């Protein structure tokens, strides 16, 4: 029986990646070392691991790429104001509404991981 599943982002800068997610989304640190940090918000968990750590097999010690972390929020416009307008977070895709049922902005976390901050909205009939 599965008791938990959560992503672990391999990073070349554990401190910066951790700080981004902790500060931007008020995640609580539940475990922290120099090479591994576990963050949580309620039942949701995200971890950051030093990509060069010895527990990673040779040939795979690289920073996370091709990763999109989705974070659903109640008010994406308020989050945009807080994170981008006032906070200066880097944006890969500016705030917009999609016909498939989401209003979102895609941010760039340290190391190039994309963070899609999403508010579900009604789907627009075609």
Secondary structure as GFF3:
##gff-version 3
##sequence-region A 1 126
A	DSSP	beta_strand	7	11	.	.	.	ID=ss1
A	DSSP	alpha_helix	14	25	.	.	.	ID=ss2
A	DSSP	beta_strand	28	32	.	.	.	ID=ss3
A	DSSP	beta_strand	36	41	.	.	.	ID=ss4
A	DSSP	beta_strand	44	50	.	.	.	ID=ss5
A	DSSP	beta_strand	68	72	.	.	.	ID=ss6
A	DSSP	alpha_helix	76	80	.	.	.	ID=ss7
A	DSSP	pi_helix	81	86	.	.	.	ID=ss8
A	DSSP	beta_strand	91	98	.	.	.	ID=ss9
A	DSSP	beta_strand	102	108	.	.	.	ID=ss10
A	DSSP	three_ten_helix	110	112	.	.	.	ID=ss11
A	DSSP	beta_strand	114	120	.	.	.	ID=ss12
###
